[in-house]
Amino acid sequence: MKPSPHPHSGPEHSAAASGRRGFLGGLLAAGALAAAGPALATPARAAARPAVPAPRATRPLLLGTYTSEAGGGTGIGTAAYDTVTRAITPGPVITGVDNPSYLALHPSGSTVYAVAEQDAGAVTAVRLAPDGTYEVLGSRPTGGAGATHLSVHPSGRWLLSANYGSGSVAVHPIAADGSLGERTDLVTHSSPPPGPGQGGPHAHQIVASPDGGGHVLAADLGTDTVYTYTLDESAGTLTEVSRAALAPGSGPRHLAFHPGGRFAYLACELDNTLVVCAYDPATGALTPGPGQSTGTGSATGYPSQPVVTGDGAYVYLANRGPNSLTRYAVEDDGAALRLLGTVPVGGDWPRQLALSPDSLLFAANQRSSTVTVFGIGPDGSLTAAGDPFPAPVAVCVLPLP
């Protein structure tokens, strides 16, 4: 069995301090002005000049990193990408946030949340103001080690987080201003026992089901299990209702739901497979099928994250080691995947993928400290867009609406 390649952050950092400084507003405004070109000439001269092109739309990105790692960042990176050329322009850094290795946006769009992946795991809230400034609202401990993933419940009232190091999942309340309250629950995955060499439970992802968050699912790489919980939305507590057992030594890492809500696609890190799982919204039960090939043909492949296109037609999977993206066509209303092939990711160790609102695919490449961008064709093909964008120890990219 392959050992887990999951990276750990460096020494524990102090809690994030509150602060306020310029965010993306100035960057986006400058981009729009630059695209608009020089001021219009007088009517007499304008007829002799070519038309000024319309301003290009830009959208913001947030970038996660390790602040404690050599060559890492100094907080949450910001950038903007041109929706036509797909070129990325760097922006300022949101400082006062330690080891923000995974990011999630509140449904309101006004607050972003970051894990602090360190021995004393924590989650941090950052308010994104309409005037282009930000404010770090503070951090709360997760109660576990190595917080590695988080998501916002669809209600917008609860933050869910997964602690890789201690194999536990936590719940924090979200206040009206986006700040976080004290933890309301912590559940440790104490059974089944971890497989040989897996070193204990390792909660790697926690996410609400697509049916309005009626259930919460947590993938644990160490116990080869996906746990399903119900969330008491009054008390903020989790109650286990189902378990899905994966193949021993498979190492389930991240899943992504088909938009139809009846199937999910689960990346298994240790046996280099992708598993199609049936999902029952009534009970929360997840039923895994057999592991499917990632197309890498490599014993050193470590799949990290799947994503599903908004129309449910294609699934993409990042493969660390082979440094590639696998393409699948979705068939039978989500129940089956057909392997289409792989393409180079254009970087080293693709840790995370994200789809933008305008159907671009972004890959955060940890070891090459880059973000690569791909256009998606009508047939699911991927076309690299420009040169890789430098981003220190890029482990998460979050396109904003």
Solvent accessible surface area in square Angstrom, and as a share of the most:
residue,aa,sasa,rsa
1,M,134,0.60
2,K,39,0.17
3,P,102,0.64
4,S,45,0.29
5,P,30,0.19
6,H,11,0.05
7,P,25,0.16
8,H,122,0.54
9,S,21,0.14
10,G,26,0.25
11,P,103,0.65
12,E,101,0.45
13,H,61,0.27
14,S,92,0.59
15,A,86,0.67
16,A,16,0.13
17,A,70,0.54
18,S,79,0.51
19,G,33,0.32
20,R,131,0.48
21,R,134,0.49
22,G,44,0.43
23,F,17,0.07
24,L,4,0.02
25,G,32,0.30
26,G,56,0.54
27,L,36,0.18
28,L,46,0.23
29,A,53,0.41
30,A,57,0.44
31,G,29,0.28
32,A,43,0.33
33,L,136,0.67
34,A,83,0.64
35,A,32,0.25
36,A,34,0.26
37,G,39,0.37
38,P,93,0.59
39,A,91,0.71
40,L,144,0.72
41,A,29,0.22
42,T,83,0.48
43,P,122,0.77
44,A,90,0.70
45,R,159,0.58
46,A,42,0.33
47,A,96,0.74
48,A,93,0.72
49,R,104,0.38
50,P,120,0.75
51,A,97,0.75
52,V,57,0.33
53,P,98,0.62
54,A,81,0.63
55,P,83,0.52
56,R,116,0.42
57,A,63,0.49
58,T,44,0.26
59,R,72,0.26
60,P,19,0.12
61,L,0,0.00
62,L,0,0.00
63,L,15,0.07
64,G,1,0.01
65,T,6,0.03
66,Y,0,0.00
67,T,29,0.17
68,S,23,0.15
69,E,64,0.28
70,A,99,0.77
71,G,64,0.61
72,G,20,0.19
73,G,10,0.10
74,T,95,0.55
75,G,2,0.02
76,I,0,0.00
77,G,15,0.15
78,T,4,0.02
79,A,0,0.00
80,A,6,0.05
81,Y,1,0.00
82,D,22,0.11
83,T,36,0.21
84,V,95,0.55
85,T,63,0.37
86,R,78,0.29
87,A,60,0.47
88,I,26,0.13
89,T,68,0.39
90,P,85,0.53
91,G,23,0.23
92,P,56,0.35
93,V,50,0.29
94,I,1,0.00
95,T,46,0.27
96,G,30,0.29
97,V,4,0.02
98,D,24,0.13
99,N,0,0.00
100,P,0,0.00
101,S,3,0.02
102,Y,31,0.12
103,L,5,0.02
104,A,12,0.09
105,L,39,0.19
106,H,31,0.14
107,P,87,0.55
108,S,75,0.49
109,G,32,0.31
110,S,47,0.31
111,T,2,0.01
112,V,0,0.00
113,Y,0,0.00
114,A,0,0.00
115,V,0,0.00
116,A,5,0.04
117,E,2,0.01
118,Q,14,0.06
119,D,107,0.55
120,A,49,0.38
121,G,2,0.02
122,A,14,0.11
123,V,0,0.00
124,T,2,0.01
125,A,0,0.00
126,V,0,0.00
127,R,63,0.23
128,L,17,0.08
129,A,20,0.15
130,P,148,0.93
131,D,111,0.57
132,G,10,0.09
133,T,28,0.16
134,Y,4,0.01
135,E,45,0.20
136,V,0,0.00
137,L,39,0.19
138,G,22,0.21
139,S,31,0.20
140,R,72,0.26
141,P,77,0.48
142,T,0,0.00
143,G,42,0.40
144,G,12,0.12
145,A,32,0.25
146,G,10,0.10
147,A,0,0.00
148,T,6,0.03
149,H,7,0.03
150,L,1,0.00
151,S,16,0.10
152,V,23,0.13
153,H,1,0.00
154,P,65,0.41
155,S,51,0.33
156,G,8,0.08
157,R,114,0.42
158,W,11,0.04
159,L,0,0.00
160,L,0,0.00
161,S,0,0.00
162,A,0,0.00
163,N,0,0.00
164,Y,6,0.02
165,G,35,0.34
166,S,41,0.27
167,G,0,0.00
168,S,2,0.01
169,V,0,0.00
170,A,0,0.00
171,V,0,0.00
172,H,0,0.00
173,P,34,0.21
174,I,16,0.08
175,A,51,0.39
176,A,121,0.94
177,D,72,0.37
178,G,4,0.04
179,S,26,0.17
180,L,13,0.06
181,G,19,0.18
182,E,111,0.50
183,R,86,0.32
184,T,51,0.30
185,D,30,0.15
186,L,63,0.31
187,V,37,0.21
188,T,73,0.43
189,H,5,0.02
190,S,101,0.65
191,S,43,0.28
192,P,48,0.30
193,P,107,0.67
194,P,54,0.34
195,G,16,0.15
196,P,113,0.71
197,G,80,0.77
198,Q,11,0.05
199,G,70,0.68
200,G,14,0.14
201,P,32,0.20
202,H,26,0.12
203,A,0,0.00
204,H,3,0.01
205,Q,9,0.04
206,I,0,0.00
207,V,37,0.21
208,A,14,0.11
209,S,2,0.01
210,P,64,0.40
211,D,64,0.33
212,G,54,0.52
213,G,3,0.03
214,G,42,0.40
215,H,17,0.08
216,V,0,0.00
217,L,1,0.01
218,A,0,0.00
219,A,1,0.01
220,D,0,0.00
221,L,1,0.00
222,G,0,0.00
223,T,6,0.04
224,D,11,0.06
225,T,3,0.02
226,V,0,0.00
227,Y,2,0.01
228,T,1,0.01
229,Y,3,0.01
230,T,47,0.27
231,L,18,0.09
232,D,67,0.35
233,E,68,0.31
234,S,103,0.66
235,A,53,0.41
236,G,0,0.00
237,T,50,0.29
238,L,16,0.08
239,T,83,0.48
240,E,69,0.31
241,V,70,0.40
242,S,24,0.15
243,R,113,0.41
244,A,4,0.03
245,A,86,0.67
246,L,16,0.08
247,A,58,0.45
248,P,126,0.79
249,G,7,0.07
250,S,2,0.01
251,G,0,0.00
252,P,0,0.00
253,R,5,0.02
254,H,10,0.04
255,L,8,0.04
256,A,19,0.15
257,F,32,0.13
258,H,22,0.10
259,P,76,0.48
260,G,55,0.53
261,G,10,0.10
262,R,130,0.47
263,F,42,0.18
264,A,0,0.00
265,Y,0,0.00
266,L,0,0.00
267,A,0,0.00
268,C,0,0.00
269,E,0,0.00
270,L,7,0.03
271,D,58,0.30
272,N,22,0.11
273,T,24,0.14
274,L,0,0.00
275,V,5,0.03
276,V,15,0.08
277,C,0,0.00
278,A,43,0.33
279,Y,4,0.02
280,D,51,0.26
281,P,41,0.26
282,A,89,0.69
283,T,73,0.42
284,G,0,0.00
285,A,34,0.26
286,L,7,0.04
287,T,86,0.50
288,P,37,0.23
289,G,31,0.30
290,P,113,0.71
291,G,45,0.43
292,Q,52,0.23
293,S,68,0.44
294,T,2,0.01
295,G,32,0.31
296,T,29,0.17
297,G,87,0.83
298,S,33,0.21
299,A,87,0.67
300,T,86,0.50
301,G,0,0.00
302,Y,28,0.10
303,P,0,0.00
304,S,0,0.00
305,Q,19,0.09
306,P,3,0.02
307,V,17,0.09
308,V,21,0.12
309,T,14,0.08
310,G,75,0.72
311,D,115,0.60
312,G,5,0.05
313,A,34,0.27
314,Y,38,0.14
315,V,0,0.00
316,Y,0,0.00
317,L,0,0.00
318,A,0,0.00
319,N,0,0.00
320,R,0,0.00
321,G,34,0.32
322,P,45,0.28
323,N,37,0.19
324,S,11,0.07
325,L,0,0.00
326,T,0,0.00
327,R,41,0.15
328,Y,2,0.01
329,A,9,0.07
330,V,25,0.14
331,E,68,0.31
332,D,105,0.54
333,D,131,0.68
334,G,0,0.00
335,A,35,0.27
336,A,36,0.28
337,L,18,0.09
338,R,126,0.46
339,L,76,0.38
340,L,55,0.27
341,G,24,0.23
342,T,56,0.32
343,V,33,0.19
344,P,108,0.68
345,V,0,0.00
346,G,47,0.46
347,G,19,0.18
348,D,52,0.27
349,W,15,0.05
350,P,0,0.00
351,R,15,0.06
352,Q,11,0.05
353,L,2,0.01
354,A,11,0.09
355,L,49,0.24
356,S,10,0.06
357,P,76,0.48
358,D,48,0.25
359,S,68,0.44
360,L,6,0.03
361,L,0,0.00
362,F,0,0.00
363,A,0,0.00
364,A,0,0.00
365,N,0,0.00
366,Q,14,0.06
367,R,150,0.55
368,S,43,0.28
369,S,34,0.22
370,T,22,0.13
371,V,0,0.00
372,T,10,0.06
373,V,9,0.05
374,F,6,0.03
375,G,4,0.04
376,I,41,0.21
377,G,21,0.20
378,P,141,0.89
379,D,91,0.47
380,G,0,0.00
381,S,39,0.25
382,L,20,0.10
383,T,86,0.50
384,A,69,0.54
385,A,15,0.12
386,G,71,0.68
387,D,133,0.69
388,P,58,0.37
389,F,22,0.09
390,P,101,0.64
391,A,4,0.03
392,P,68,0.43
393,V,8,0.05
394,A,1,0.01
395,V,1,0.01
396,C,1,0.00
397,V,0,0.00
398,L,32,0.16
399,P,14,0.09
400,L,12,0.06
401,P,111,0.70
